[in-house]
Amino acid sequence: MNTGELRRSMGAGIAFVVLFVVGVLMINTPNIKSSDTDAGAAQKYVNYLSDSGHRAQLLISAWLLVLAALAFVWFTTGLRSWFASQPMAGRLTAHLGVLGAAGIAAGSTAGAVVAGSVAFGNEPVPNGDVIRIVMDLEFPLLFIVFGLASAAVIATVSVAVLRTGVLPRWVAHTGWVAVLGSLTGVFFVPLVLPLLWYLAVGILGSRRSAASAVVDRTASVPTVTPGG
């Protein structure tokens, strides 16, 4: 991966954070209270998906999250390039990135599949219990499957950084905090920690790649000696 491709992959890490945050914040489900009966909760889901605005919001959220998943794969592929001396760590980072992206994509699909069938397939709004079962898969896939994959990605990168020194040591030290945030991301708020880590690494990687590109261009300029 040349410097230009590496810079774009680090930019994909920044894009991933933005797309993921916006996509998650757009997820909106009915307010189910502990006092609601099963029939009452099911009816709330039916009423919710009967609103075209709610369906559109779910679909837009899903598209943003799918784009975030693609950006995450691109980003982790770029991270792999930093660890040429640790090929196993690089391959593991890239493979775990695909696993994490799959969790995001599957979660976004679960959240929007019913809304999509109603909006584009002209299907009637199904039974509320069916809607609830399908849509309730979104959060476990986003915050548990992706959270576990994210923890593994960050741990792998942190160990590789300590071994190679290719990135500043703070990347590894803050990485362990981000690992903890990924593992407890099921509570939503701790997931901010790994997202901030990805954002910081993306910015750092972009700057380093840009600096390397400047050095490469400078080195390629021929030196002209007087009278030469």
Secondary structure by P-SEA (a helix, b strand, c coil): ccaaaaaaaaaaaaaaaaaaaaaaaacccccccccccaaaaaaaaaaaaccaaaaaaaaaaaaaaaaaaaaaaaaaaaaaaaccccaaaaaaaaaaaaaaaaaaaaaaaaacaaaaaaaccccccccaaaaaaaaaaccccccaaaaaaaaaaaaaaaaaaaaccccccccccaaaaaaaaaaaccccccaaaaaaaaaaaaaaaaaaaaaaaaaaaaaabbbbcccc
